[in-house]
Amino acid sequence: MTSPFGCFACSGADHWEPACPELLAPPAKDHKEHMARIDKYVEWCNGNLPLPGRITLHQKQKLIEAENSKWRKATERKSA
């Protein structure tokens, strides 16, 4: 689903959800990068930026679910 105002996944105004760089990013290279992405989503939600929260709690949950899914699939491939 797309918004006339931008991405419903990350609230980015320069793209639509099907082209969301957060959702389309390749799996993290290591656990540190994986956790950095999750920390970024928490900061975006909590408003630890100059602006109030960039994303909603629901968006944060969906972004973290997507990141965890990519991480799980990547680690399963490595261990297989």
C-alpha positions in Angstrom: 0.0 0.0 0.0 1.3 3.5 -0.8 0.5 6.9 0.5 0.1 10.1 -1.5 2.6 11.5 1.0 5.3 8.9 0.8 6.3 5.6 2.3 3.9 3.9 4.7 6.8 1.7 6.0 9.3 4.4 7.0 7.6 7.7 6.4 10.2 8.6 3.8 8.8 11.3 1.5 11.2 10.5 -1.4 9.8 7.1 -2.2 6.8 4.8 -2.0 6.6 1.6 0.1 7.3 -0.8 -2.8 10.6 1.0 -3.2 11.4 1.5 0.5 15.2 1.3 1.0 14.7 -0.1 4.5 12.5 -3.0 3.3 14.7 -3.7 0.3 18.0 -3.5 2.0 20.1 -6.7 1.8 20.4 -8.7 5.0 22.9 -7.3 7.5 26.5 -8.5 7.2 26.8 -9.2 10.9 25.0 -9.0 14.2 26.4 -5.5 14.9 24.8 -4.1 11.7 21.6 -6.0 12.4 21.3 -4.4 15.8 22.2 -1.0 14.4 19.3 -1.1 12.1 16.9 -2.0 14.9 18.4 0.8 17.1 17.8 3.2 14.2 14.1 2.2 14.0 13.7 2.7 17.8 15.3 6.1 17.5 13.0 7.0 14.6 10.0 6.0 16.8 11.1 7.5 20.1 11.9 10.9 18.6 15.6 10.9 19.5 16.1 13.0 16.4 15.7 16.8 15.9 12.1 16.1 14.8 9.4 14.3 16.7 9.1 10.6 16.0 9.5 9.9 12.3 7.6 6.6 12.5 4.7 5.2 14.5 4.8 2.3 16.9 3.1 0.1 14.3 5.7 1.1 11.6 8.5 0.4 14.1 7.1 -3.0 14.8 6.8 -3.8 11.0 10.3 -2.6 10.2 11.8 -4.6 13.0 9.8 -7.7 12.0 11.1 -7.3 8.4 14.7 -6.8 9.6 14.5 -9.9 12.0 13.0 -12.0 9.1 15.9 -11.0 6.8 18.4 -11.7 9.5 16.9 -15.1 10.4 16.8 -16.2 6.7 20.4 -15.0 6.2 21.7 -16.9 9.3 19.8 -20.0 8.3 21.5 -20.0 4.9 24.9 -19.5 6.5 24.4 -22.5 8.8 23.0 -24.8 6.1 
